Amino acid sequence: MVKANIGRPRSEKSREAILNAAHDLLHEQGGTGLTIEAIARRAEVGKPTIYRWWPTLADIVLEALLRQANSEITVSASEPLQETLGQFLRQSMKVIEDGAGLHLRFLMAQAQQDEGFRERFRTHFTAKRRAVLRAIFLRAVEQGDISARQDLDMLVDIVFGTMWYRLLTGHAPMDESFADELTEMTIRLSRTTPAQQDAVP
């Protein structure tokens, strides 16, 4: 959650109204129709209330996205890699299909325009999602499912890079079938020791 440094404690009712208004307006009108003024009208709050709690419009959308990701994408701590990674990716695709895709595209666009927000987006969202996926791979290493010499950060980049490319270009669907294909591809790759590590000097 992005926290402001000043202002009174947030009213939970107003907070929910603002986050819901941002979510609904983004889906109804797209990024061009999403403004602080529109959110304030829909949520029936004053603009100063919003600015006390969030530094920018993008930070409101970011908090709405974080709330959805944290509640709807869960990870089992005991299942084998096939089940754990598959669950993570299928849940991720469902969240994207259910609306998070619009949030993500909007936030990526904002991150290219605002360096300060880019850092907050990286810290509060991408770093946390990377940590969840890396933990899945690390657990798989501990269970002997993948090579201990595998580059886990590169595996994370490959998974999210594939997802983000498809999300941003829209050239193919992001659905359960894609989640299963990506799971299988990643597992095959994760069990292959990087060539440069096996090379004989």
ABEGO torsion letter per residue (X at the ends): XBBBABEBBBBAAAAAAAAAAAAAAAAAAEAAABBAAAAAAAAGBBAAAAAAABABAAAAAAAAAAAAAAAABBBBAABBAAAAAAAAAAAAAAAAAAGAAAAAAAAAAAAAABAAAAAAAAAAAAAAAAAAAAAAAAAAAAAGABBAABBAAAAAAAAAAAAAAAAAAGABBBBAAAAAAAAAAAAAAAABBBAAAABBX
